[in-house]
């Protein structure tokens, strides 16, 4: 199964996602460029977490490890957005934003776009898979993780 998109789902003109100045999320963004989903897991207590933090949410140990997980999950919540959240999206609505829960990674949740027909039926609990969208000609180059319903 090829989990990489060949064209961009999002229109040009949106801000390019970059890691923070302190580099906290650099492993996440670097993993996406390699078709890998990396999330944090504490080496001390085993707690999974996302978004990135310098310390564990549970035991407060520093520097949780970055662990690769399969980009599969289920829809925990969703919204069909009719009003653009950015000027570049003005002529590109509606679109579906999903909150995806990863059961194999401590039920952490990630927000993303649901690919496909923006009017498609969407159900809580539906299984989704990650799709890596690469932008190698952007400056700087970046990759995104989008979601699509699993067949």
Buried (B, 14 or more C-beta within 10 A) or exposed (E): EEBEBEEBBBEEEBEEBEBEEEEBBBBBBBBBBEBBBBBBBBEBEEBBBBEBBEBBEBEEEEEBEBBEBEBBBBBBEBBBBEEBEEEBBEEBEBBBBBBBBBEEBBEBBBBBBBBBEBEEEBEEEBEBBBBBBBBEEEEEEBBBBBBBBEE
